[in-house]
Amino acid sequence: MFRRFPRGKAPDCYYDHIRGNITREQLFSHPDARNEAAESLAEAKNAELGKTPPEEIDRWISEALNGEQDWVLIGGPPCQAYSMAGRSRRTREDIEKFESDEKHFLYKEYLRIIQRFKPAVFIMENVKGMLSSTHGGGRIFERIMADLSAPNEGLEYEIRSLVSPGDSTTLKPADFVIEAERFGVPQGRHRVILFGIRSDVARATPELSSDPSRFSLGAENLPVSVGEALSGLPALRSRLSKESDSHEAWLRAMRETPKLLTGIDPRAAEAVRLQMEAAALRAKSHETAGAPFITHDFSQSTLRPRLRRWFLDERLGGVIQHETRSHMRSDIHRYFFASAYAKAIRVSPKVTQFPPALLPAHGNVRSDNVPFADRFRVQLADYPSSTVVAHIAKDGHYFIHPDPAQCRSLTVREAARLQTFPDNYYFAGNKTQQYTQVGNAVPPWLARRIATVVADFMHAAGKRQSRP
C-alpha cells in the first residue's frame, strides 16, 4: 500500500502502524488510507506457479492490462532447482529425483504468459547457478534462451544484457550476470537477469544499435560496504536462549570465550584475545536487544548523501524492526570468536580455524573435507556482504555482525539495509516471515536502476513508434 502514495506523501497513519501504535486493521480502515488499501488488496494476488489455474492468472493479467499492447513483464521463476547451494547438498541417490524435478520447468509458466500476452519487454531474474544447471544431458540455460527467443511462431524476442552490449547471438552466458555490488548494492549478489525485447519493438528502436550503452547499467566507482550500509543503526546486544536472559548474563557469556581459544595458532589467539578484551568493554554499554520501534537520531550516520536520501526518513523518527535474535550460549561463544577473529585477521574464519572447544557437535566437522566450512560467516565491515538469502530466516550463522561488541547475527532491519530496502519499508508477519521476505527480494536499489533503464527504453521505443 505504501508505494501507492507519492514519495514522502504517505499519511501519518502509515507511520503510526509501522511504529506499532495502530493495528493493520485500523490502518486499512483509516480515512486517509482506506482507498489505497482497497486498491492494494485488489491488486495483490496469491497464486502458486504451476498450480493456480492458468485461466485465472490470464484473467487477472487481462484485467490489469485493460487492452494495453506495449507493456513490461517482470518476474523470476522459482530457482530451487538451479541453486548451487541446493545442488552441493545433493547425494548420488538424489540425482534421479533431481532429474525429474518439475521445478526445472517452472520457467514455462513464465514463457506461457509471454506467448499469451506478448509483452513489449520482459525482465527475467534467476540465480547464477542456472548457467551451469543441466537436465537430461543438456544445459537448462540454453533451452530457456531458445524458448524465450522464439516463444511462438511469428513471435520473437532479442535477449539482451543490462551490463554488456550485444544480444543473444553475440553474448556469452556469463554476460547476463549482474554483480550487484558493482551497482551500488552493499552485497555480493550475483544474478542472471535477461532483458527481452519484442523483435518489432527492437527494430523500431535504432538506439539499440547506435547507442547501446544508453540501455545498460553504469557501474559505481565506490562500492558500498557493510559498515557503511549499517551506519547509524543503534548498537544492540543479542539475547540468550534456553536460559535466563539479561545484560549481565550475556556479558558473562562473552567473558567466558577467551578461555576457549586453546588449540589454534598462538599469534592468532593473542590477536583475537585483544579484540575480545576491547569488545567486552564496549559491550557494557549495549544494554538493549532492540524493539519493533526505537526512537533514534541518525545525524551521526556516515552514510554518503545518496544513501542517506535512499534509506532515511525523518518522518519515521527512528528505526523499525531492529531487534535481535536469541542465541544459545555456545553460539554466543562462536559468534564472539568469529567476529573478533574477523576484526583482527580481516577475514571470516572457516570452521577448520575454530578452537576445538568451539566446534559444533557435528560428526564430520573434524574431517579433512568439511562441508560448508564457512557455516559461521562474519559480514566484514570493509566489504559488501555475501548474498542475503532466505536461509537467514532459519538461523543467523551466515550473517554474523562485524562488531564483536554486539556479538550477534543481523536484525531484520540490518538485513534489509544490505538488501537496500528504505528504512520506512515495513515487513509484515512474524520475524521468520520478515527475514524470508528480505532474503527472497531483489534489492530495491538495483530494481530501481533496472526500471529506469527499461522506462528509458520504452520511452525511446514509444517515440519512434508514434511517428507517422
C-alpha positions in Angstrom: 0.0 0.0 0.0 2.8 2.4 0.9 4.0 2.7 -2.7 0.6 4.0 -3.8 1.4 7.3 -2.2 3.9 9.7 -3.9 7.4 9.6 -2.3 7.2 11.4 1.0 3.4 11.7 1.0 2.3 8.7 2.9 -0.3 9.6 5.6 0.6 9.7 9.2 -1.5 6.6 9.9 1.1 4.5 8.0 3.8 5.7 10.3 1.5 5.1 13.3 1.1 1.5 12.1 4.8 0.7 11.5 5.7 2.2 14.9 3.2 -0.2 16.4 0.7 2.4 17.6 -2.3 1.1 15.5 -3.1 -2.3 14.1 -3.2 -3.3 10.4 -7.0 -3.3 10.6 -7.0 0.2 11.9 -4.6 1.3 9.2 -6.6 -0.3 6.4 -9.8 1.3 7.6 -8.4 4.8 8.3 -9.9 7.5 6.1 -6.5 8.7 4.9 -5.6 5.2 3.6 -8.8 3.4 3.0 -9.0 3.8 -0.8 -5.3 2.9 -1.3 -5.7 -0.1 1.0 -8.6 -1.4 -1.0 -6.7 -0.9 -4.3 -3.7 -2.7 -2.9 -5.8 -5.7 -1.8 -7.5 -5.9 -5.2 -4.1 -5.7 -7.0 -2.2 -8.3 -4.9 -2.9 -11.9 -5.9 -1.9 -15.1 -4.1 -1.1 -17.8 -6.6 1.1 -20.8 -6.8 3.0 -21.0 -10.1 2.2 -24.2 -11.9 -0.8 -25.0 -9.7 -3.2 -22.0 -9.9 -5.4 -22.5 -13.0 -3.8 -20.6 -15.9 -7.3 -19.3 -16.9 -7.5 -17.4 -13.6 -4.0 -16.0 -14.0 -4.8 -14.9 -17.5 -8.0 -13.2 -16.3 -6.0 -11.2 -13.7 -3.5 -10.1 -16.3 -6.1 -9.2 -18.9 -7.9 -7.0 -16.3 -4.7 -5.3 -15.3 -3.6 -4.6 -19.0 -7.0 -3.4 -20.0 -6.2 -3.6 -23.7 -2.6 -2.3 -23.5 -0.3 -3.9 -26.0 3.1 -2.5 -25.1 3.8 -3.4 -21.5 6.6 -4.9 -19.4 6.6 -8.3 -17.8 8.9 -8.7 -14.7 9.4 -11.9 -12.9 11.7 -14.6 -11.6 10.5 -18.3 -11.8 11.4 -20.3 -8.7 15.1 -21.1 -8.5 15.4 -24.1 -6.2 16.3 -26.5 -9.0 19.1 -24.2 -10.2 20.5 -23.2 -6.7 24.2 -24.1 -6.4 23.8 -24.5 -2.7 21.0 -27.0 -3.1 23.0 -28.9 -5.8 26.0 -29.1 -3.5 24.0 -30.9 -0.9 22.6 -33.4 -3.3 23.7 -37.0 -2.9 24.1 -39.6 -5.6 20.7 -41.1 -4.6 19.1 -37.8 -5.2 20.2 -37.5 -8.9 17.2 -39.4 -10.3 14.8 -37.4 -8.2 16.6 -34.2 -9.3 16.3 -35.1 -13.0 12.6 -35.4 -12.7 12.1 -32.3 -10.6 9.3 -30.2 -12.1 10.9 -27.0 -10.7 13.3 -27.1 -13.7 10.5 -26.2 -16.0 8.5 -23.7 -13.9 10.0 -21.1 -16.3 7.5 -22.5 -18.8 4.7 -20.8 -16.8 6.6 -17.5 -17.4 7.0 -18.5 -21.0 3.3 -19.2 -21.3 2.4 -15.7 -20.2 4.8 -14.3 -22.9 3.2 -16.5 -25.5 -0.3 -15.4 -24.5 0.2 -11.7 -23.9 3.3 -10.8 -25.9 4.8 -8.0 -23.7 6.9 -5.4 -25.5 9.7 -6.1 -22.9 10.3 -8.7 -20.3 12.8 -8.8 -17.4 13.6 -12.3 -16.0 15.7 -12.9 -13.0 17.2 -16.1 -11.7 20.2 -17.4 -9.7 23.7 -17.7 -11.3 23.5 -21.5 -10.9 21.0 -21.6 -13.8 24.0 -21.1 -16.2 25.6 -24.4 -15.1 22.5 -26.4 -14.3 21.8 -29.4 -16.6 18.8 -31.7 -17.2 18.8 -34.8 -19.4 22.4 -34.0 -20.5 21.6 -30.5 -21.8 22.1 -27.1 -20.3 18.9 -25.6 -18.9 20.1 -22.0 -19.8 20.4 -22.8 -23.5 16.9 -24.3 -23.5 15.5 -21.3 -21.7 17.2 -18.9 -24.1 15.9 -20.7 -27.1 12.4 -20.8 -25.8 12.4 -17.1 -24.8 13.9 -16.0 -28.1 11.1 -17.6 -30.1 8.1 -18.3 -27.9 5.6 -18.8 -30.7 5.6 -18.8 -34.5 5.8 -15.2 -35.6 6.7 -14.0 -32.1 10.4 -13.4 -31.5 12.5 -11.5 -28.8 16.0 -10.1 -28.7 17.5 -11.2 -25.4 19.9 -8.6 -24.2 22.1 -8.0 -21.1 21.8 -5.0 -18.9 25.6 -4.9 -18.3 27.2 -6.0 -21.7 26.4 -4.7 -25.2 25.1 -7.1 -27.8 22.3 -9.6 -28.0 21.8 -13.4 -27.5 23.7 -14.1 -30.8 26.9 -12.5 -29.6 26.7 -12.6 -25.8 28.1 -15.4 -23.6 26.1 -16.8 -20.7 28.2 -15.0 -18.2 27.4 -11.7 -19.8 23.9 -11.9 -18.4 25.2 -11.9 -14.8 24.7 -8.7 -12.8 27.0 -8.4 -9.8 25.0 -6.2 -7.5 28.0 -4.8 -5.6 29.2 -3.1 -8.8 25.9 -1.1 -9.0 25.5 0.4 -5.5 24.3 -2.6 -3.5 26.3 -3.4 -0.4 26.1 -7.1 -1.2 27.8 -9.6 -3.4 24.6 -10.8 -5.0 25.2 -12.3 -8.5 22.1 -13.0 -10.5 21.2 -13.8 -14.1 18.9 -11.0 -15.5 17.6 -11.2 -19.0 16.3 -8.1 -20.9 14.0 -9.4 -23.6 12.7 -7.0 -26.3 10.0 -8.0 -28.8 11.5 -8.0 -32.2 9.2 -5.4 -33.8 9.9 -3.0 -30.9 13.6 -3.7 -31.2 13.6 -2.9 -34.9 11.7 0.3 -34.3 14.4 1.5 -31.8 17.6 2.1 -33.7 19.2 3.5 -30.5 19.7 -0.1 -29.5 22.5 -0.2 -32.2 23.6 3.4 -32.3 23.8 3.9 -28.5 23.6 0.6 -26.8 25.3 1.8 -23.6 22.2 4.0 -23.0 20.2 0.9 -22.1 22.8 -0.5 -19.7 23.5 -0.1 -16.0 26.5 2.1 -15.2 28.8 0.7 -12.5 29.5 2.8 -9.4 33.1 3.7 -8.7 33.0 3.3 -4.9 31.4 0.1 -3.6 29.1 0.3 -0.5 30.5 -1.7 2.4 28.6 -3.5 5.2 30.0 -0.9 7.7 28.6 2.0 5.7 25.3 0.3 5.0 24.7 -0.3 8.7 26.0 3.1 9.7 23.9 4.9 12.3 21.8 2.0 13.4 21.6 1.6 17.2 24.1 -0.9 18.6 22.4 -3.9 20.2 23.2 -6.9 22.3 21.8 -10.4 21.4 19.5 -12.3 23.7 20.3 -15.6 25.4 18.1 -18.6 24.6 17.3 -21.7 26.7 18.4 -19.9 29.9 17.6 -16.7 31.8 18.4 -13.7 29.7 19.9 -10.5 31.0 22.5 -8.0 30.0 24.9 -9.3 32.7 24.3 -13.0 31.7 25.1 -12.0 28.1 28.3 -10.2 29.2 29.4 -13.3 31.2 28.9 -15.5 28.1 31.3 -13.2 26.2 33.8 -13.1 29.0 33.9 -16.9 29.0 35.1 -17.1 25.4 38.8 -16.1 25.7 39.3 -19.2 27.9 38.3 -21.4 24.9 40.9 -20.2 22.5 43.4 -23.0 23.0 44.3 -25.2 20.1 44.8 -22.5 17.4 47.8 -20.6 16.2 49.2 -18.7 19.3 49.6 -15.4 17.3 46.1 -15.6 16.0 44.8 -16.4 19.5 46.6 -13.4 21.0 45.2 -11.0 18.3 41.7 -12.4 18.9 42.0 -12.1 22.6 43.0 -8.4 22.4 40.0 -7.8 20.2 37.7 -9.6 22.7 39.0 -7.5 25.6 38.3 -4.3 23.8 34.9 -5.5 22.6 33.9 -6.7 26.1 34.5 -3.2 27.4 32.3 -1.6 24.7 29.6 -4.2 25.2 28.9 -2.9 28.7 27.0 0.0 27.1 24.9 -2.3 24.9 22.1 -3.0 27.3 19.1 -3.2 24.9 18.3 -6.0 22.5 16.2 -3.7 20.4 12.5 -3.4 19.7 9.9 -3.2 16.9 10.4 0.5 17.0 13.3 2.5 18.6 13.3 6.3 18.7 16.7 7.3 17.2 18.6 10.2 15.7 20.6 9.4 12.6 22.5 12.7 12.5 25.8 10.8 13.3 25.4 8.3 10.4 28.3 8.2 8.0 26.1 7.3 5.0 27.1 9.0 1.8 24.4 11.6 0.6 22.9 9.2 -1.9 22.4 6.5 0.7 21.0 9.0 3.3 18.4 10.1 0.8 17.5 6.5 -0.1 17.5 4.9 3.4 16.5 7.6 5.9 13.1 9.1 6.5 12.8 11.9 9.0 9.1 11.3 9.5 9.9 7.9 10.9 11.7 9.3 13.9 13.8 6.2 14.5 14.2 2.7 13.3 11.7 -0.2 12.9 12.2 -4.0 13.2 15.6 -3.7 14.7 15.6 -6.3 17.4 18.0 -9.2 17.9 17.5 -12.9 17.9 18.1 -15.1 20.9 21.3 -17.3 20.7 22.4 -20.3 22.7 25.4 -19.6 25.0 27.5 -21.9 22.8 26.7 -19.8 19.7 27.4 -16.6 21.7 30.9 -18.0 22.2 31.2 -18.9 18.5 29.9 -15.5 17.3 32.3 -13.7 19.6 35.3 -15.7 18.5 34.4 -15.4 14.8 33.7 -11.6 14.8 36.8 -10.9 16.9 38.9 -13.1 14.6 37.5 -11.3 11.5 38.3 -7.9 13.0 41.8 -9.0 13.9 42.7 -11.0 10.9 40.4 -9.3 8.4 38.8 -12.5 7.2 35.9 -14.6 8.5 37.3 -17.8 9.9 36.5 -21.2 8.5 35.2 -23.9 10.9 38.6 -25.6 10.5 40.2 -22.5 12.1 37.9 -22.6 15.2 39.4 -23.7 18.5 38.4 -27.3 19.3 36.2 -26.2 22.2 34.1 -24.1 19.9 33.5 -26.6 17.2 29.8 -27.5 16.6 28.8 -31.1 17.6 28.5 -32.5 14.1 30.1 -35.8 13.2 32.0 -34.6 10.1 33.2 -31.3 11.5 36.7 -32.7 12.3 37.1 -34.4 8.9 39.5 -33.1 6.2 36.7 -32.3 3.9 34.2 -30.3 6.0 31.0 -29.4 4.1 30.1 -25.8 4.4 33.3 -24.8 6.2 32.1 -21.2 6.4 28.9 -22.1 8.2 29.7 -19.3 10.7 30.3 -16.3 8.5 31.1 -12.8 9.7 30.0 -10.0 7.3 33.2 -7.9 7.1 32.7 -4.2 7.7 35.0 -3.0 4.9 33.4 -5.0 2.1 30.0 -5.7 0.6 28.2 -8.6 2.3 27.8 -12.1 1.0 24.4 -12.8 -0.7 21.5 -12.3 1.7 19.2 -15.3 1.1 16.0 -16.7 2.6 18.1 -19.1 4.8 18.6 -16.2 7.1 15.1 -16.9 8.4 16.4 -20.3 9.8 19.4 -19.1 11.7 22.0 -16.3 11.8 25.2 -18.3 11.4 25.9 -17.0 7.9 25.2 -13.4 8.9 27.2 -12.5 12.0 27.5 -8.8 12.8 31.0 -7.4 12.1 31.2 -5.6 15.5 32.4 -8.1 18.2 31.0 -5.9 20.9 27.4 -6.7 19.6 28.2 -10.4 19.4 25.1 -11.5 17.4 23.6 -12.1 14.0 21.9 -9.4 11.9 18.5 -8.0 12.7 15.7 -7.8 10.1 16.5 -4.1 9.6 20.2 -4.7 9.1 19.5 -7.5 6.6 17.0 -5.1 4.9 19.7 -2.4 4.7 22.1 -4.9 2.9 19.2 -5.6 0.5 18.7 -1.7 0.1 15.2 -1.5 1.5 14.5 2.0 2.7 14.1 2.2 6.5 10.4 3.1 6.2 9.6 -0.3 4.4 7.7 -2.5 6.8 7.8 -6.3 6.7 4.6 -7.9 7.8 4.3 -11.2 9.7 6.4 -12.8 12.4 10.2 -12.5 12.5 10.8 -15.7 10.4 8.4 -14.4 7.7 10.1 -11.0 7.8 13.6 -12.5 7.3 12.2 -14.7 4.4 10.7 -11.6 2.7 14.1 -9.8 2.9 16.1 -12.8 1.6 13.8 -13.6 -1.3 13.8 -10.0 -2.6 15.6 -8.4 -5.5 17.5 -5.4 -4.0 15.2 -2.4 -4.4 18.1 -0.1 -5.4 19.1 -2.4 -8.2 15.4 -2.9 -9.2 15.0 0.9 -9.4 18.1 1.2 -11.6 16.8 -1.6 -13.9 13.4 0.0 -14.0 15.0 3.4 -15.0 16.7 1.7 -18.0 13.6 -0.1 -19.1 11.5 3.1 -18.7 14.0 5.0 -20.9 13.9 2.2 -23.5 10.1 2.2 -23.6 10.1 6.0 -23.9 12.6 5.8 -26.8 10.6 2.9 -28.5 7.3 4.7 -27.9 8.5 8.0 -29.6 9.8 6.0 -32.6 6.6 4.0 -33.0 4.4 7.1 -32.6 5.9 8.9 -35.6 3.9 8.8 -38.9 
